[in-house]
Amino acid sequence: MSRVRQLDDRLLPRPAAWLRRAATTLQAWVDRIPRPEPQEDLPDEVEVPLGTRLRALDDRYARSGPLGFLAEVPQLAAVLVTLLLSASAFTVAARQTPASQQAASPGQPDRVEGRDPSLAFVGIQPGAAVATYIDGARKRLDEITQPDASVVGLMVFDHYVTAAQAAQLADPTRPTRAYYATHGKELPGEPPYAPVVDIARDLPPQLKAAANQLMVLVKQNEQFAFTIAGNNAEERAQKAQLIRDARLWRTEAAVLRGPCACVFAVVVRGKARVLQELARRPGIRLIDPAPPGAQTGLLNFGPLRPEVTGVEPTVGPGRP
């Protein structure tokens, strides 16, 4: 049950019960009030002014029943409206409370820049010890007691592989997301990934598209660097940085356009017993299972890279 539903269940029943009792009492009082005689309808051919028609509607619908009583006692109407508005405002405010201001559930990771804090997290946190994380992931997978339960898992390879090799390692499951890197120099948080259906067929064109985007940045950096005169130390340093970034991105683009062995993790879904067997396959470093019933689109992932063996980095060079 969500926190908002818990607040609704805790705070709204009493005002609702009070309003029901008040409405019942009001109806009993209203039934004692004599109702006015209905007015005769005017002929169709007579043009009735707008003001007259509005007054007729008021006489017909607002002079009797609960509305009529409230019209006679406007103070009570103001109290009821205030109560309703207050309850609505409280509910809306509770629903719109930022996730960062809500109390974290036990066992949930701290917020990491670049990740949506409202989503569950699967993977290694920045600053975490690699050995401890791997042991915990294996334990979570082995503790799944329902062998046929459908589980989303973050499959991490012990080295960078091609798209075809990733498909073989993950078989019989089919990766739905592929994480890739060219130099292993990524910021903490979720690295670049490509959604896939058939990873061997779908991933290469997406890597080429990423390479094209990098080349756009290369040209922008080079053009901007050309406009810097370099008359002082600050300008020369800025120009040199732009040229270094452009050179790095050009190299990355060349790697992504070729037969790139740059996949280091994939997201898969399969039966728990299948994932438990795959976790022991050579070439697979670990499989970190998502919480039961989780959907891939409602998860943040932090896959472990092959070159990280001690502690997951907390800082690193930027990425375009």
VOPAGU-2260 file (C-alpha; in pm, 1 decimal, decimal comma):
REM VOPAGU-2260
SITE   aa  ch    i         X         Y         Z
SITE  MET   A    0       0,0       0,0       0,0
SITE  SER   A    1     137,3     342,6     -96,1
SITE  ARG   A    2     205,2     614,6     161,2
SITE  VAL   A    3     -67,1     829,9       5,8
SITE  ARG   A    4    -324,3     551,1      40,5
SITE  GLN   A    5    -218,9     503,4     401,7
SITE  LEU   A    6    -268,2     875,9     466,7
SITE  ASP   A    7    -610,9     860,9     298,7
SITE  ASP   A    8    -714,2     562,7     512,3
SITE  ARG   A    9    -589,7     730,0     828,7
SITE  LEU   A   10    -718,9    1086,7     790,8
SITE  LEU   A   11   -1021,9    1090,1     561,4
SITE  PRO   A   12   -1268,2     837,7     718,0
SITE  ARG   A   13   -1355,9    1063,3    1017,5
SITE  PRO   A   14   -1433,8    1377,2     810,3
SITE  ALA   A   15   -1630,9    1159,7     566,7
SITE  ALA   A   16   -1838,1    1006,1     848,4
SITE  TRP   A   17   -1903,3    1352,9     995,3
SITE  LEU   A   18   -2020,8    1481,7     657,4
SITE  ARG   A   19   -2256,8    1184,5     615,9
SITE  ARG   A   20   -2413,6    1251,2     957,4
SITE  ALA   A   21   -2440,9    1620,8     879,2
SITE  ALA   A   22   -2606,1    1549,6     543,7
SITE  THR   A   23   -2857,6    1313,3     706,1
SITE  THR   A   24   -2946,7    1573,7     970,0
SITE  LEU   A   25   -2976,2    1845,4     705,7
SITE  GLN   A   26   -3207,7    1631,1     496,9
SITE  ALA   A   27   -3432,5    1571,4     798,8
SITE  TRP   A   28   -3457,0    1949,3     858,8
SITE  VAL   A   29   -3514,7    2024,1     493,7
SITE  ASP   A   30   -3803,2    1777,4     470,5
SITE  ARG   A   31   -3990,8    1994,8     720,7
SITE  ILE   A   32   -3962,9    2308,0     507,0
SITE  PRO   A   33   -4266,9    2365,7     281,2
SITE  ARG   A   34   -4175,0    2365,6     -84,0
SITE  PRO   A   35   -4290,2    2647,4    -314,1
SITE  GLU   A   36   -4548,3    2584,5    -580,8
SITE  PRO   A   37   -4392,3    2517,3    -921,6
SITE  GLN   A   38   -4416,7    2808,4   -1160,4
SITE  GLU   A   39   -4597,3    2775,9   -1486,2
SITE  ASP   A   40   -4375,2    2736,8   -1786,2
SITE  LEU   A   41   -4383,3    3025,6   -2028,0
SITE  PRO   A   42   -4496,5    2963,7   -2384,2
SITE  ASP   A   43   -4223,2    2861,8   -2625,6
SITE  GLU   A   44   -4283,5    3156,9   -2850,0
SITE  VAL   A   45   -4216,5    3409,6   -2570,8
SITE  GLU   A   46   -3852,1    3519,8   -2560,2
SITE  VAL   A   47   -3742,2    3490,6   -2200,3
SITE  PRO   A   48   -3453,5    3713,8   -2086,0
SITE  LEU   A   49   -3140,8    3534,5   -1966,5
SITE  GLY   A   50   -3174,0    3677,5   -1615,0
SITE  THR   A   51   -3529,0    3547,3   -1587,2
SITE  ARG   A   52   -3425,7    3200,5   -1699,9
SITE  LEU   A   53   -3142,6    3190,5   -1444,8
SITE  ARG   A   54   -3376,3    3297,9   -1166,1
SITE  ALA   A   55   -3620,4    3025,3   -1273,2
SITE  LEU   A   56   -3345,9    2763,7   -1249,6
SITE  ASP   A   57   -3252,1    2898,2    -907,8
SITE  ASP   A   58   -3613,9    2880,4    -789,5
SITE  ARG   A   59   -3653,0    2527,5    -919,8
SITE  TYR   A   60   -3330,6    2365,4    -799,5
SITE  ALA   A   61   -3180,4    2582,7    -526,1
SITE  ARG   A   62   -3483,1    2680,9    -317,3
SITE  SER   A   63   -3554,0    2336,8    -171,9
SITE  GLY   A   64   -3366,0    2033,1     -51,7
SITE  PRO   A   65   -3015,3    2059,5      90,1
SITE  LEU   A   66   -2922,7    2345,8    -143,4
SITE  GLY   A   67   -3218,2    2546,7     -20,5
SITE  PHE   A   68   -3121,4    2492,9     341,2
SITE  LEU   A   69   -2762,0    2594,9     269,5
SITE  ALA   A   70   -2888,5    2907,8      97,9
SITE  GLU   A   71   -3076,5    2995,3     415,4
SITE  VAL   A   72   -2772,4    2919,5     635,5
SITE  PRO   A   73   -2467,3    3041,7     437,7
SITE  GLN   A   74   -2235,4    3003,7     738,2
SITE  LEU   A   75   -2284,7    2627,7     732,0
SITE  ALA   A   76   -2220,1    2623,6     356,7
SITE  ALA   A   77   -1891,3    2805,5     409,9
SITE  VAL   A   78   -1785,2    2551,9     675,0
SITE  LEU   A   79   -1863,8    2256,6     446,8
SITE  VAL   A   80   -1680,7    2409,2     150,8
SITE  THR   A   81   -1376,0    2484,3     369,3
SITE  LEU   A   82   -1365,3    2124,7     494,9
SITE  LEU   A   83   -1385,8    1982,8     143,2
SITE  LEU   A   84   -1117,5    2217,3       9,1
SITE  SER   A   85    -887,2    2141,1     302,6
SITE  ALA   A   86    -920,6    1766,1     254,2
SITE  SER   A   87    -857,3    1797,8    -119,6
SITE  ALA   A   88    -555,4    2022,5     -69,9
SITE  PHE   A   89    -405,2    1783,0     184,9
SITE  THR   A   90    -450,0    1485,5     -48,3
SITE  VAL   A   91    -297,4    1668,1    -346,0
SITE  ALA   A   92      -2,0    1787,1    -138,2
SITE  ALA   A   93      63,5    1433,7     -15,0
SITE  ARG   A   94      53,7    1295,6    -369,8
SITE  GLN   A   95     292,0    1562,1    -497,2
SITE  THR   A   96     552,6    1528,1    -221,0
SITE  PRO   A   97     890,3    1478,2    -390,5
SITE  ALA   A   98    1034,2    1131,8    -351,5
SITE  SER   A   99    1350,4    1286,1    -211,5
SITE  GLN   A  100    1150,7    1427,3      82,3
SITE  GLN   A  101     977,5    1099,8     165,7
SITE  ALA   A  102    1124,0     861,9     417,5
SITE  ALA   A  103    1335,9     596,1     252,6
SITE  SER   A  104    1226,3     236,8     292,2
SITE  PRO   A  105    1457,9       8,5     486,4
SITE  GLY   A  106    1718,4    -150,7     262,3
SITE  GLN   A  107    1676,9      97,7     -21,9
SITE  PRO   A  108    1995,3     258,6    -159,0
SITE  ASP   A  109    2076,0     624,6    -114,4
SITE  ARG   A  110    1996,8     863,2    -397,2
SITE  VAL   A  111    2259,9     880,7    -671,7
SITE  GLU   A  112    2287,8    1176,6    -906,4
SITE  GLY   A  113    2148,6    1090,1   -1249,1
SITE  ARG   A  114    1910,6     822,4   -1124,2
SITE  ASP   A  115    1540,8     852,6   -1064,4
SITE  PRO   A  116    1499,3     811,6    -685,2
SITE  SER   A  117    1144,0     681,3    -729,7
SITE  LEU   A  118    1268,5     367,3    -909,6
SITE  ALA   A  119    1408,9      52,5    -752,8
SITE  PHE   A  120    1783,1      -3,4    -799,2
SITE  VAL   A  121    1971,4    -309,4    -917,8
SITE  GLY   A  122    2350,3    -309,1    -936,1
SITE  ILE   A  123    2652,2    -176,0    -752,2
SITE  GLN   A  124    2647,0     158,9    -574,2
SITE  PRO   A  125    2934,2     408,6    -612,7
SITE  GLY   A  126    3188,2     352,0    -337,0
SITE  ALA   A  127    3076,2      -7,2    -268,9
SITE  ALA   A  128    3329,5    -288,3    -229,7
SITE  VAL   A  129    3318,1    -514,7    -534,1
SITE  ALA   A  130    3370,5    -842,7    -344,9
SITE  THR   A  131    3092,3    -761,6     -99,0
SITE  TYR   A  132    2855,3    -665,9    -379,6
SITE  ILE   A  133    2923,9    -984,9    -578,4
SITE  ASP   A  134    2866,5   -1204,9    -272,3
SITE  GLY   A  135    2540,8   -1024,7    -199,1
SITE  ALA   A  136    2414,9   -1057,9    -557,3
SITE  ARG   A  137    2488,4   -1431,2    -563,5
SITE  LYS   A  138    2316,4   -1476,6    -229,3
SITE  ARG   A  139    2005,0   -1288,0    -345,3
SITE  LEU   A  140    1981,2   -1506,7    -654,5
SITE  ASP   A  141    2033,5   -1834,3    -467,4
SITE  GLU   A  142    1772,0   -1739,8    -206,5
SITE  ILE   A  143    1490,5   -1732,2    -462,9
SITE  THR   A  144    1293,0   -2040,0    -360,3
SITE  GLN   A  145    1041,4   -2051,1    -645,8
SITE  PRO   A  146    1234,2   -2206,5    -938,0
SITE  ASP   A  147     976,4   -2114,1   -1201,3
SITE  ALA   A  148     932,5   -1753,3   -1087,5
SITE  SER   A  149     994,8   -1497,7   -1363,8
SITE  VAL   A  150    1287,5   -1276,9   -1259,5
SITE  VAL   A  151    1453,5    -971,4   -1412,3
SITE  GLY   A  152    1829,1    -999,0   -1375,2
SITE  LEU   A  153    2130,0    -777,5   -1442,4
SITE  MET   A  154    2382,2   -1010,2   -1609,0
SITE  VAL   A  155    2739,8    -883,0   -1582,0
SITE  PHE   A  156    3021,0   -1032,1   -1790,9
SITE  ASP   A  157    3377,7   -1072,1   -1668,5
SITE  HIS   A  158    3514,2    -909,7   -1987,7
SITE  TYR   A  159    3392,5    -697,0   -2276,9
SITE  VAL   A  160    3216,1    -899,7   -2546,7
SITE  THR   A  161    3058,6    -847,6   -2887,4
SITE  ALA   A  162    2683,5    -844,6   -2940,7
SITE  ALA   A  163    2694,2   -1199,2   -3079,5
SITE  GLN   A  164    2898,0   -1323,2   -2781,9
SITE  ALA   A  165    2654,5   -1156,6   -2540,6
SITE  ALA   A  166    2367,5   -1340,2   -2706,7
SITE  GLN   A  167    2549,8   -1673,7   -2666,6
SITE  LEU   A  168    2636,5   -1611,9   -2302,6
SITE  ALA   A  169    2278,8   -1511,9   -2217,7
SITE  ASP   A  170    2113,0   -1800,2   -2404,9
SITE  PRO   A  171    1841,9   -1927,5   -2349,9
SITE  THR   A  172    1732,9   -1588,1   -2214,7
SITE  ARG   A  173    1710,9   -1293,2   -2452,7
SITE  PRO   A  174    1868,3    -961,8   -2347,1
SITE  THR   A  175    1635,4    -662,5   -2356,8
SITE  ARG   A  176    1899,7    -399,9   -2274,3
SITE  ALA   A  177    2272,4    -392,0   -2346,5
SITE  TYR   A  178    2523,0    -177,6   -2153,7
SITE  TYR   A  179    2836,5     -80,1   -2341,5
SITE  ALA   A  180    3157,0     118,9   -2298,8
SITE  THR   A  181    3465,6     176,9   -2513,1
SITE  HIS   A  182    3723,4     269,8   -2251,0
SITE  GLY   A  183    3558,7     185,8   -1921,8
SITE  LYS   A  184    3563,7     556,8   -1833,1
SITE  GLU   A  185    3207,3     623,5   -1731,3
SITE  LEU   A  186    3047,7     839,4   -1466,6
SITE  PRO   A  187    2892,0     664,7   -1164,5
SITE  GLY   A  188    2528,9     585,0   -1224,4
SITE  GLU   A  189    2362,8     419,9   -1517,9
SITE  PRO   A  190    2602,8     405,1   -1816,1
SITE  PRO   A  191    2494,2     417,0   -2182,0
SITE  TYR   A  192    2272,2     132,3   -2295,5
SITE  ALA   A  193    2073,0      24,8   -2598,0
SITE  PRO   A  194    1729,1    -140,6   -2588,7
SITE  VAL   A  195    1730,5    -458,8   -2794,0
SITE  VAL   A  196    1506,6    -745,4   -2898,2
SITE  ASP   A  197    1766,4    -948,2   -3089,6
SITE  ILE   A  198    2093,3    -816,3   -2949,9
SITE  ALA   A  199    2312,9    -958,2   -3227,6
SITE  ARG   A  200    2105,9    -780,1   -3491,6
SITE  ASP   A  201    1979,9    -471,1   -3307,6
SITE  LEU   A  202    2288,1    -352,2   -3118,6
SITE  PRO   A  203    2542,8    -283,1   -3401,6
SITE  PRO   A  204    2327,7     -18,4   -3579,2
SITE  GLN   A  205    2258,8     152,4   -3246,1
SITE  LEU   A  206    2630,3     165,9   -3170,5
SITE  LYS   A  207    2688,5     323,8   -3512,3
SITE  ALA   A  208    2418,2     581,3   -3434,2
SITE  ALA   A  209    2597,6     660,1   -3106,5
SITE  ALA   A  210    2920,7     698,0   -3304,5
SITE  ASN   A  211    2753,0     950,3   -3535,5
SITE  GLN   A  212    2638,9    1153,2   -3234,4
SITE  LEU   A  213    2993,7    1155,8   -3101,7
SITE  MET   A  214    3121,9    1283,9   -3436,5
SITE  VAL   A  215    2876,3    1573,6   -3416,0
SITE  LEU   A  216    3029,5    1665,5   -3081,1
SITE  VAL   A  217    3377,7    1628,8   -3228,9
SITE  LYS   A  218    3300,4    1883,2   -3500,1
SITE  GLN   A  219    3140,4    2122,8   -3251,7
SITE  ASN   A  220    3445,2    2105,9   -3023,5
SITE  GLU   A  221    3689,4    2152,9   -3306,8
SITE  GLN   A  222    3498,4    2449,5   -3448,1
SITE  PHE   A  223    3474,7    2613,0   -3106,7
SITE  ALA   A  224    3843,9    2550,8   -3037,2
SITE  PHE   A  225    3927,7    2719,3   -3368,6
SITE  THR   A  226    3753,2    3039,3   -3251,0
SITE  ILE   A  227    3965,2    3064,8   -2934,2
SITE  ALA   A  228    4265,6    3287,7   -2993,9
SITE  GLY   A  229    4467,6    3155,1   -2701,2
SITE  ASN   A  230    4593,2    3496,4   -2590,9
SITE  ASN   A  231    4620,6    3396,7   -2224,6
SITE  ALA   A  232    4670,6    3086,2   -2013,0
SITE  GLU   A  233    4298,8    3036,7   -1946,7
SITE  GLU   A  234    4210,8    3043,3   -2316,8
SITE  ARG   A  235    4496,8    2810,7   -2404,9
SITE  ALA   A  236    4386,0    2562,1   -2137,3
SITE  GLN   A  237    4025,8    2572,9   -2260,3
SITE  LYS   A  238    4136,3    2522,5   -2619,7
SITE  ALA   A  239    4357,5    2229,0   -2523,9
SITE  GLN   A  240    4072,0    2063,1   -2331,4
SITE  LEU   A  241    3834,8    2098,7   -2625,8
SITE  ILE   A  242    4090,5    1939,1   -2855,5
SITE  ARG   A  243    4154,7    1651,9   -2611,1
SITE  ASP   A  244    3781,8    1580,6   -2577,1
SITE  ALA   A  245    3737,7    1586,8   -2954,8
SITE  ARG   A  246    4028,4    1344,8   -2999,5
SITE  LEU   A  247    3885,8    1106,4   -2735,3
SITE  TRP   A  248    3537,7    1111,6   -2885,3
SITE  ARG   A  249    3675,8    1052,6   -3234,3
SITE  THR   A  250    3853,1     742,5   -3104,2
SITE  GLU   A  251    3536,8     620,1   -2932,7
SITE  ALA   A  252    3334,3     672,9   -3249,1
SITE  ALA   A  253    3582,4     466,3   -3449,2
SITE  VAL   A  254    3551,7     181,0   -3198,1
SITE  LEU   A  255    3171,7     189,8   -3198,1
SITE  ARG   A  256    3160,4     175,9   -3578,5
SITE  GLY   A  257    3373,6    -137,1   -3597,6
SITE  PRO   A  258    3318,4    -492,5   -3470,2
SITE  CYS   A  259    3293,2    -355,1   -3119,2
SITE  ALA   A  260    3367,0    -583,2   -2823,9
SITE  CYS   A  261    3223,0    -328,7   -2582,6
SITE  VAL   A  262    2922,6    -496,2   -2414,7
SITE  PHE   A  263    2983,0    -564,7   -2046,8
SITE  ALA   A  264    2630,3    -622,0   -1908,4
SITE  VAL   A  265    2278,3    -702,8   -2025,2
SITE  VAL   A  266    1934,6    -709,9   -1867,5
SITE  VAL   A  267    1749,5   -1039,6   -1906,1
SITE  ARG   A  268    1429,1   -1199,7   -1784,6
SITE  GLY   A  269    1396,4   -1569,7   -1717,7
SITE  LYS   A  270    1291,4   -1834,4   -1472,3
SITE  ALA   A  271    1480,4   -1824,7   -1145,4
SITE  ARG   A  272    1630,5   -2171,0   -1196,4
SITE  VAL   A  273    1756,7   -2069,3   -1543,0
SITE  LEU   A  274    1926,3   -1756,1   -1407,2
SITE  GLN   A  275    2077,9   -1956,7   -1122,7
SITE  GLU   A  276    2230,7   -2195,7   -1376,4
SITE  LEU   A  277    2352,7   -1913,9   -1601,9
SITE  ALA   A  278    2525,2   -1742,7   -1307,7
SITE  ARG   A  279    2767,9   -2039,1   -1297,5
SITE  ARG   A  280    2845,9   -2021,0   -1671,0
SITE  PRO   A  281    3208,6   -1924,5   -1757,3
SITE  GLY   A  282    3227,7   -1564,9   -1876,9
SITE  ILE   A  283    2940,0   -1446,3   -1656,0
SITE  ARG   A  284    3066,2   -1260,6   -1352,2
SITE  LEU   A  285    2734,1   -1240,7   -1172,4
SITE  ILE   A  286    2359,2   -1205,3   -1213,2
SITE  ASP   A  287    2196,4    -956,2    -977,2
SITE  PRO   A  288    1820,6   -1027,8    -946,4
SITE  ALA   A  289    1566,1    -746,9    -930,3
SITE  PRO   A  290    1299,7    -739,8    -656,2
SITE  PRO   A  291    1018,5    -993,1    -714,9
SITE  GLY   A  292     758,3    -868,5    -962,4
SITE  ALA   A  293     974,6    -579,6   -1086,9
SITE  GLN   A  294     949,4    -454,7   -1445,2
SITE  THR   A  295    1255,8    -342,0   -1638,5
SITE  GLY   A  296    1109,0       1,8   -1710,0
SITE  LEU   A  297    1066,6      67,0   -1337,2
SITE  LEU   A  298    1426,4      -8,2   -1244,0
SITE  ASN   A  299    1756,4     177,9   -1229,8
SITE  PHE   A  300    2064,8     -30,3   -1307,5
SITE  GLY   A  301    2427,5      13,2   -1203,8
SITE  PRO   A  302    2622,5    -262,3   -1381,3
SITE  LEU   A  303    2972,4    -351,3   -1264,5
SITE  ARG   A  304    3243,1    -301,3   -1528,1
SITE  PRO   A  305    3508,2    -568,9   -1594,0
SITE  GLU   A  306    3805,5    -350,5   -1501,5
SITE  VAL   A  307    3658,8    -259,3   -1159,8
SITE  THR   A  308    3785,1    -508,7    -902,4
SITE  GLY   A  309    3830,9    -318,1    -576,5
SITE  VAL   A  310    3578,9     -39,5    -515,5
SITE  GLU   A  311    3319,7     102,3    -753,3
SITE  PRO   A  312    3439,0     454,5    -850,8
SITE  THR   A  313    3253,2     752,8    -710,7
SITE  VAL   A  314    3396,9    1007,9    -951,9
SITE  GLY   A  315    3515,6     990,0   -1306,0
SITE  PRO   A  316    3557,9    1181,6   -1630,4
SITE  GLY   A  317    3246,6    1319,3   -1793,3
SITE  ARG   A  318    3071,4    1170,7   -2090,4
SITE  PRO   A  319    2887,5    1356,1   -2370,9
